[in-house]
Amino acid sequence: MPASVLSAAQIAVTVALVAWMISGFTRLPGRWLRWKMFCRGNFIIVTLTGTKDGRTEPVSAYSYLTPGSFLLGPPQLVAIVNHLVRSGRYDRIDGHGRLLTERGEQSLEVRDSRVVVL
């Protein structure tokens, strides 16, 4: 195969690969270089307080994540709060935080062991 043909094929494959990679970073037209994984990700920054027999103590929801996980999403927070109350460790859990999504930030509260997005 002549060198000029191989070079043209390499250039065509490279251009196609670059175009495919750029389109993978776009979620919607007009939004360049946004990786789909992060555009659709929801995660929470939260401060919780657990109450048991009238005594309160801080609760770290992040210590209940699976090893290697560092993002706390709404379903995980609900599951952790439900587990802590149903297991009898706490009578109730309250707290506040922020829900971060592709649409921006939203306030989040945990009231009487129920997660409420405001």
ROLUMTOR-51889 format. One record per residue (C-alpha): x, y, z; residue number from 1. Coordinates in pm, whole numbers, padded with zeros to 5 digits. Example, Ala and Ser with C-alpha at 12.3 -4.5 7.8 and 13.67 -1.06 7.14 Angstrom:
! ROLUMTOR-51889
ATOM / 01230 / -00450 / 00780 / 1
ATOM / 01367 / -00106 / 00714 / 2
This chain:
! ROLUMTOR-51889
ATOM / 00000 / 00000 / 00000 / 1
ATOM / 00150 / 00337 / -00098 / 2
ATOM / 00248 / 00571 / 00185 / 3
ATOM / 00015 / 00847 / 00063 / 4
ATOM / -00290 / 00617 / 00081 / 5
ATOM / -00197 / 00497 / 00430 / 6
ATOM / -00144 / 00854 / 00542 / 7
ATOM / -00483 / 00961 / 00403 / 8
ATOM / -00651 / 00666 / 00578 / 9
ATOM / -00481 / 00752 / 00906 / 10
ATOM / -00592 / 01114 / 00876 / 11
ATOM / -00951 / 01012 / 00798 / 12
ATOM / -00964 / 00773 / 01095 / 13
ATOM / -00810 / 01034 / 01323 / 14
ATOM / -01061 / 01300 / 01215 / 15
ATOM / -01351 / 01056 / 01263 / 16
ATOM / -01224 / 00959 / 01609 / 17
ATOM / -01185 / 01322 / 01716 / 18
ATOM / -01535 / 01408 / 01590 / 19
ATOM / -01678 / 01108 / 01777 / 20
ATOM / -01499 / 01212 / 02098 / 21
ATOM / -01620 / 01572 / 02073 / 22
ATOM / -01979 / 01460 / 02014 / 23
ATOM / -01949 / 01236 / 02323 / 24
ATOM / -01881 / 01542 / 02537 / 25
ATOM / -02192 / 01726 / 02420 / 26
ATOM / -02526 / 01664 / 02584 / 27
ATOM / -02737 / 01920 / 02402 / 28
ATOM / -02670 / 02134 / 02095 / 29
ATOM / -02478 / 02442 / 02199 / 30
ATOM / -02325 / 02284 / 02510 / 31
ATOM / -01973 / 02190 / 02415 / 32
ATOM / -01732 / 01980 / 02617 / 33
ATOM / -01984 / 01859 / 02877 / 34
ATOM / -01932 / 01496 / 02962 / 35
ATOM / -02261 / 01305 / 02980 / 36
ATOM / -02166 / 01128 / 03301 / 37
ATOM / -02133 / 01456 / 03490 / 38
ATOM / -02424 / 01631 / 03318 / 39
ATOM / -02668 / 01370 / 03445 / 40
ATOM / -02509 / 01318 / 03786 / 41
ATOM / -02686 / 01421 / 04105 / 42
ATOM / -02504 / 01438 / 04433 / 43
ATOM / -02562 / 01576 / 04779 / 44
ATOM / -02360 / 01768 / 05033 / 45
ATOM / -02541 / 01723 / 05364 / 46
ATOM / -02504 / 01768 / 05741 / 47
ATOM / -02712 / 01526 / 05950 / 48
ATOM / -02799 / 01501 / 06318 / 49
ATOM / -02933 / 01181 / 06472 / 50
ATOM / -03156 / 01178 / 06780 / 51
ATOM / -03180 / 00877 / 07014 / 52
ATOM / -03357 / 00898 / 07352 / 53
ATOM / -03342 / 01279 / 07350 / 54
ATOM / -02966 / 01294 / 07282 / 55
ATOM / -02836 / 01425 / 06952 / 56
ATOM / -02513 / 01351 / 06771 / 57
ATOM / -02373 / 01425 / 06426 / 58
ATOM / -02420 / 01154 / 06163 / 59
ATOM / -02189 / 01109 / 05865 / 60
ATOM / -02388 / 00962 / 05577 / 61
ATOM / -02065 / 00933 / 05380 / 62
ATOM / -01931 / 00663 / 05615 / 63
ATOM / -02218 / 00437 / 05503 / 64
ATOM / -02127 / 00450 / 05133 / 65
ATOM / -01973 / 00144 / 04974 / 66
ATOM / -01593 / 00141 / 04968 / 67
ATOM / -01460 / 00341 / 04676 / 68
ATOM / -01777 / 00551 / 04643 / 69
ATOM / -01754 / 00922 / 04706 / 70
ATOM / -02077 / 01059 / 04557 / 71
ATOM / -02389 / 01058 / 04769 / 72
ATOM / -02703 / 01071 / 04556 / 73
ATOM / -03064 / 01118 / 04664 / 74
ATOM / -03153 / 00745 / 04654 / 75
ATOM / -02846 / 00658 / 04862 / 76
ATOM / -02930 / 00926 / 05121 / 77
ATOM / -03287 / 00797 / 05154 / 78
ATOM / -03159 / 00440 / 05194 / 79
ATOM / -02903 / 00541 / 05459 / 80
ATOM / -03155 / 00745 / 05660 / 81
ATOM / -03412 / 00462 / 05643 / 82
ATOM / -03150 / 00206 / 05750 / 83
ATOM / -03036 / 00411 / 06049 / 84
ATOM / -03393 / 00464 / 06174 / 85
ATOM / -03521 / 00110 / 06106 / 86
ATOM / -03216 / -00050 / 06268 / 87
ATOM / -03294 / 00141 / 06587 / 88
ATOM / -02970 / 00333 / 06593 / 89
ATOM / -03162 / 00662 / 06589 / 90
ATOM / -03522 / 00757 / 06661 / 91
ATOM / -03508 / 01032 / 06400 / 92
ATOM / -03260 / 01207 / 06172 / 93
ATOM / -03267 / 01573 / 06075 / 94
ATOM / -03037 / 01783 / 05862 / 95
ATOM / -02984 / 02021 / 05575 / 96
ATOM / -02772 / 02041 / 05264 / 97
ATOM / -02753 / 02105 / 04892 / 98
ATOM / -02850 / 01888 / 04596 / 99
ATOM / -02621 / 01955 / 04300 / 100
ATOM / -02755 / 01869 / 03955 / 101
ATOM / -02706 / 01975 / 03595 / 102
ATOM / -02975 / 02239 / 03658 / 103
ATOM / -02778 / 02392 / 03946 / 104
ATOM / -02814 / 02378 / 04323 / 105
ATOM / -03129 / 02309 / 04522 / 106
ATOM / -03180 / 02318 / 04896 / 107
ATOM / -03237 / 01987 / 05067 / 108
ATOM / -03366 / 01913 / 05415 / 109
ATOM / -03405 / 01598 / 05616 / 110
ATOM / -03706 / 01645 / 05843 / 111
ATOM / -03811 / 01371 / 06084 / 112
ATOM / -03614 / 01113 / 05879 / 113
ATOM / -03768 / 01218 / 05547 / 114
ATOM / -03561 / 01368 / 05266 / 115
ATOM / -03724 / 01679 / 05117 / 116
ATOM / -03587 / 01871 / 04819 / 117
ATOM / -03695 / 02236 / 04830 / 118
